[in-house]
Amino acid sequence: MGVISFTGVKVFSTTLARDRENMGENITKWLKENSAVEVVDKIVTQSSDKEFHCLTITLFYRHKA
């Protein structure tokens, strides 16, 4: 498997339920506002304790040629 090259990272993270519900819309908005980037990889991370649930989506991107 080859190495994926990227030039930037964008992290979306929240612990609030209403923000988790809107995360997809926020990511779509960011992608539209940054149409010169190509997402080359992503990591979805979920963590929680007794009170909070955290969702983090990390996008690795490079600028389109």
N, C-alpha and C positions, 0 to 999 in steps of 0.2 A: 504494500500500500504506500502511495506517495505522500509527500508532505504537502499540506494545503497552505498556500501563501495568502496572507491577508495584510491589510494596511491599517485596519481600525477595528475597534470593538465598541459595541453599544450594549449597555446593560439596562434592562427593565426589571425593577424589583419592587415588591409591595407586600405588606402584611395585612392590609385592610381588605375585607371581603368585597366592598364596592369597587375598590381599585383593581382587584383581581378580575372582577367581571368585565371591566373596561380595558384590561391590558391588551387584548387583541386589537381593539380599535386604536389604542395608542400606538401600537407597533405598526399597524397599517398606515396611520397618519405619518409616522416618522419615515416609513419607507417611501411614501408618496412625496414627502418634502425633501427626501434625499435620493432622488431617482438616479443619481450618478453613481450609486454604489450597488454592488452585487454581493448578496449574502452568500458566503462560501461554506459556512458551518454554523451550527447553533448548539447550545447546551441549555437544557431545561433542568432547573434544580428546585426541589421542594424540601423545606425543612419545617419542623414544628416543635413546640414544647407544649406544656399544659394549657397555655393561654393563646399563643399566636401561631399562625401558619404563614410561612413566607414562601412566595413564589418568585423565582428569578429566571428570566430568559435572557441569555447572553447571545448576541449576534456577532459573528466574525465576518467582516466584509472587506472588499477591496474596491477601489474606484474602477469603474468601467473604462476600458481603453477607448 
